[in-house]
């Protein structure tokens, strides 16, 4: 297992190597910083709750393997490993950052962890019954990388296998505004903690998934609370060393998810999400 964490197996053409290495260096720095600081613990509990509920609604029990396309959640919090392991025989996870991958493996020793690029997966064709990709593909600078990643995900998904995908939702006014502001300034002020790339509108997201070879079964939008304020308040509770306030704070965030039931869900949801199945 240690070899998998210390080497990046790649089938990429040489011209793509520099971009992959640059991305790996960026996310290695992010991973080291976040693992060392352990910040946003309260917010991540809320995030895990929402995405965990989504998986419980959309996953089906199976005897095959599943793959998670990044390990940020599992490195910094409970993440989704326990839920994924309840629905599949073996849970795999990849991340560009060695630090993030190691932290995830330490927290979840039952997970098969590798350092890898989603655009160039080190797995044989049709390996996984389920692939979970939650806000992984919205950190690229080009939609071509999103398309390439979806092609790789489709390649490693078994016949009739399923994909759960989420991306930043540009129909949400806050996400649309963020795309128009200077990212360097937002990162200095702490409004954006790491690089946010391009994303797709919900309709374009569906079309891209269908072009990759899937049939979309369900769509929705998730994380409807005012995210920036919630992250800030959660951090304030942590810095003030008032853990007793965390349960009440988290309970106050849950009712926002009722907005998913409304026709306006794509105006309030931070992420658009879909469930898809490999076409016959």
N, C-alpha and C positions, 0 to 999 in steps of 0.2 A: 504493500500500500504506500509506503514512503516514496517509492520510485514514482508513483503516479502523481504525488504532490510536488515533486521536485523537477518534473520534466513535462513539457507540453508536446504531446504527440500531434503532428500536423500533416495534413495532406495538401496544404496550400501551395499555390504556385509561388516562386520566389518573389515576384513583384508585390505580393500581399504581405510579406513577412514583416516589413518595417511598420506598417499600420498596426498589425497584430501586436508587435512588440511595444509600440507606443501605448496602445490601449491597455496592455498588461501592466505597464509601468504606472499608468494613472490609477488603475484600480487596485494595484498592490499598495500604493500610498494611501488610498482611501481605506482599504481593508485594515492595514496596520493601525491607522489613526483611530478608526471606530472600535476595533477589538480592544485596543489599549484603553480607550476612554470609557467604554461601556455606556455611552450616552443614549438618550431617548428610550430607556427601558420601559417606561410606562406607556409611551406611544406605541412601542412595538408590541406590547401585550394587546392593545386594541386592534392593531393591524392584523396580528395573528388570529384574533378572534373572528374578524370579518372574513379573511381569506379562508380560514378553516371552515366557517359555515358554508362558504361557497363550494368548497371541495366536497363537503358532506352532502350537499344538494346534487352535485353533478357527477361525482365519481361512482363507479359501479364496482362491486367486489370482483376480484380476478386473481388468477394464479400466476400471472406474469410479472415482469419487472416494470418499475416506473422510474422516470427521470425528472429531476428538478433542474432548471437551467441556470439558476444561480443560488448561492448559499448564504446570502446576506442575512436572511431571516434566521437561519439555523446557526449562524456564527454568533449572533447578538442576542438571541432570545430562544424560546422553545421552538419557534418556527413551525413547520408543517410536517416534520418527519413522522410523528406519532400517527397523525391522520393518514398520511400516505401509506404507512406500513400496515394500517388496518385494511387497506383496499388493494394491496399488492404484495407479492411474495418477497420481492427484493426492492429496496429503494436506493437509487443512485442519485448523485448530485455532482454538478460541475461548477467551477468558478474560475475566473481569470486570475484571481488573487490567491497566492499561496497562503498568505496570512489568514484570509477568510476561510479557505478550504480547511486549513489545519484547525482553526477554531471550531468550525462546524463538525469536523470529525471528533474533536475532543468532547463536544457536547453530545454528539450522537454517534457513538462508536459502531452502532449497527448499520450505519449508512455507508455505502460504497462511494467514496469521494475521490474525485479526480480534478486536476487543474487542466482546464481546456477552454477553448474558444467556441461559443455557440455557432459561429459561422463555419466551423470545421470540426465536427464532432468525431472523437476517436472511438466510435462504436460501429459494429457491422450493421448492415441494412436490417430493418425490421426487428430491432432488439427489444423495443419497449412497447408494452401494452398501453401505457399512459405516459404522457409528457405534460408537466406542469411548468408553464413559463409566465411568471407574474412580474410584470414591469421589468423585464430583462431587455427586451428589444427596443425600448424607447430611450436608450442611452447612446445610440449611434448617431453619427452626423449625416448619414445618407439613408434614404429609403431603400437603396440597393442592398445595404447590409441587412435591413429587415427582411427583404425578399430572400436573400441568400440564407439567412438563418432559418426562415420558414421552410426553405427547401431541404436544409439539413435535418430539421426536426421531422419533416415528412419522411425523409429517407430512413430514419432510425425507428419510425413508428410502424408497428406490425399491422397487418390487414385487420380492418375494423377497430384498430386502436383509436384512442381518444386524445385530444389536445385541449387543455384548459389554458387560455391565453388572456393576459390583460396588458393594456398599454395606457399611458397617460391619455386622458380624454380631452382633446382640444375644443370640444363643444362647451366644456366648463369655462366660464369667463375668466376664472383665475388662471387656468392653464393657458388660455389664449393670451392673456396679458403677460404672463411669464415669458412666453415665446418672443414677445416684442421688447422686453427689457434687456439690459446689458447683464449677461450672466456673471461676468467677473465682479461687477458691483454687488449683485445679489448674493454672491458667495461670500464677499467680504462682510456683508451685513448679516449673514447667517440665514437669509431667507431661502437660499438653495444650498444644501450641504455638500452636493457633489454635482458632477456634470449631468445635465439633462439634454438629451439629443432630440432628434426629430421623432414624430409620432404619426399616427394615422387617425383620421376621423372614423367613427364607428362603421360607416358604410364602406370606406376604403379598406378598413381592417378586415371586414368580412370578405371583400373581393380578393384581397391578397391571400387569405387563408384558403379560399376556394381555388385560386390559381395554383396553390401549392399541392392540391390534391385532396382536400378535405371537403366534407359536407357539414355546414354549420347547423347545429341542432338548437342552440339557445344563445341569447345575447342579453346583457344587462349592463348596469353601471353600479359601481360600489364605492364605498368610502365617501359618505355624504356630509360628514361633519366639517366645520371650517378647519381644515387641516393645519394651516399655519398657526392659528391661535391654539389649537389643541396640542400641537407639538410643543409650543412655547410654554403653555400652562403645565403640561406634563413635566417638562424640564425644570420649571420653577419649583414644583413639588419635590422633585429629586434633589435639587440644589439646596432646598430648605430642610432637607432630611425630615420630611413629614410623610413617611410611607403610609400612615393611617388614613391619609386623604385619598390615596390612590384608588381604592375600591369605589368610593363615592364619585370620584372624577370619571372613572371608566364607565360607571353605571349611567352617568349623565350623557355620555357620548353615544351609547347604544341606540336611543330612540331616533337619532338622525338617520339611521339606516332604514327607517320606515319610508323615507323618501324614494327608495328604490321601487316602491309599488306604484308610484305616480307616473303619468306620462312625461313629466318633466325630468325624469331620472338622469338624462344625459346632460342637463344643465347644472345639476348639483353633484353628480358623481365625479370623484377625482380620477377614477380609472374606468375605462370601458372594458368589458370582459365578454368572452364567448367560449362556448363548448362546441367542439367539432369532432367529427369522426372520419376516419379514412374512407374515401369513396371506394365502392366495390369495382 
